[in-house]
């Protein structure tokens, strides 16, 4: 009786089929869709999801195990507003390192700003008119944008990690039955022979860049390849900008002249008064009485006789 309750769940678990979600890796009972990411398990859904896969990844804490998407799918997510300038992404142009979408080359200009100098640009521009940074992004789904392998201080020059001594396989020693040969003494060479017969070292083969490194160099340094076109476009835009400034100045001067002529025509009398001093001659008023004429005294025409003195004789 005690073993019956324990054996029943085991038989039920064995009868159910467990499987992994092909999109997020969740282990669950085989049903029509995933319980976490809601992805369908039918062949058409798997093929459609694989067609949209690519080297671009969008950081999402709710779905941390979702696969990457292609550049075209990323453009659709930006158009729907699901990827914003503050969204954290990574892809071929970032070397598969996480960064904000506004700072990712090939993606930042889609939000109206240059990823390098933060200058206002159009989503249809190919290069920045200020700094000349390229807005190109690889469209190949298989290109991760990884850089070339460089040797680290703890690694040999060929880029392979050095094995620890404990894991190294012991070298096989071949023992021969014949006695060892006696080596003849080497005679020192003369100085002339040393100078004339100098051993020639074999040329070392320089490893060429891999196709992935070539694509990465083209993606990370596109400005050097398009430097002449970028300089010409920048010069043309500056000339157009100067022409617009000069045309605006000429139009502003014409408007000012027209306004000055209108003001002079309307306020002509006031301006004449201001220039003339504004002093008007006063007219005599009719209410003021005229001054009385001065009457001179009338004098006699005949002179008076002088009084003769009385003599005493």
JOTA-V414645 format. One line per field, one symbol per residue. burial: b if it has 16 or more other ideal C-beta (glycine too) atoms within 10 Angstrom, else e. A space follows every 50 residues. Layout:
# JOTA-V414645
burial: ???
This chain:
# JOTA-V414645
burial: eeeeeeeeeeeeeeeeeeeebebbeeeeeeeeebebbebeeeeeeeeebe eeebbbbbeeeeeeebebbbbebbbebbeeeebebebebbbbbbebeebb bbebbbbbbbbebbbbeeeebeeeeebbbeebbbbebbeebebbbeeeee eeeeeeeeeeeeeeeeeeeeeeeeeeeeeeeeeeeeeeeeeeeeeeeeee eeeeeeeeeeebeebbeebbebeeeeeeebeebbeeeeeeeeeeeeeeee eeeeeeeeeeeeeeeeeeeeeeeeeeeeeeeeeeeeeeeeeeeeeeeeee eeeeeeeeeeeee
